[in-house]
């Protein structure tokens, strides 16, 4: 399954993790703590989030490359909406070797 990850420097990582997880918990069986979250969009799409004091780490898994690319955009668009007071800059995704 294709996967990618990104690390976004921010002092508000835990807050953004919780906002993203709460946002999607209305539609999906989301599990999260202030430091770790999992959003299972469906059997073939999942986002895992980890918050440290200095950064938010995201990992996305999807069934194929096209879905992975789309999910990267969806997750970042939502994150940037929640982080509108902060310029997160350009987010660089790196493919995880399979």
N, C-alpha and C positions, 0 to 999 in steps of 0.2 A: 504494500500500500504506500503510495507516495506521501511524503511528509516534508514539512519545512518548519523552521523556527526563526524567531526574531527576538531580540532583546532591546527594550526601549528604556533608556535612562529617564527616571522620574522618581521624585521623592514621594509621590502619591500612588505608588504601585498597588498597595493593598486596597486603597479606596477604589481604584479603577477596576481591579479584579472583582471586587464585591459588586460594583455597579453592573459590570458586564454579566456576571453570573445571575444576579437578581433579575436583570432585564430578560434574560432568556429562560429563567426558571418557570415562567408562565406557560411555556410551550414544550419544554424539554425537562428530562429528569436530571437536572443540574445538581452537582454536589460541590460544596466549597467551604473553606475556612478563610480567615483573613490572609493566609499565606499560599493556599493552593486551591485550584478549582478545576473542574472538568465539566465541559459542556458537550454532551453527546447529541449532536444534531440528528443523527440517525445511525443505523448500523455501519455505514461507510464514511461518516464524517464526524470528526471529534476535534475539539479544541481543549488543550490543557494549558492552564495559566499558573505561573509561580511568581510570587511577589517577594522581593527583598527590600531592604531599606532604600536601595539606590536604583532599582530597575524592575520592570515587569517583563517577564519572559513568557513568550507564547509559542506553542507548538500546535500545528494543525496537521491532521491526517485526513486523507480523502481517497476515494476509490480510484481516481485518475487525475492526471495533470491538469486538465481543464477545470475540474471541480476544485482542486487544490488552489489554483490561481483565483477562482471566483471567491472561495471562502476566505482567502487572505484579504481580499478587498472588503468583504462584508465585515469581518472582525475589526479591521483597522478603521473603517468608516464609523462603526459604532463606538469604538474607543475614542476617536477624535471628537465625536459629539459629546461624550462625557468629559473629555479633557479640553473643552473649548477655551478655558482660561489659560491653558499652557500650550506652548508650541512644542509639539513632540518631534517636529522635524520629519524628514523623510525616513520611512521605515524600510529597512533592508531585510528581506527574507532570504534565508539560506536553505537550500534543499538538503535534507538529511539523506545520507547514502542508504540505499536499500540493501 
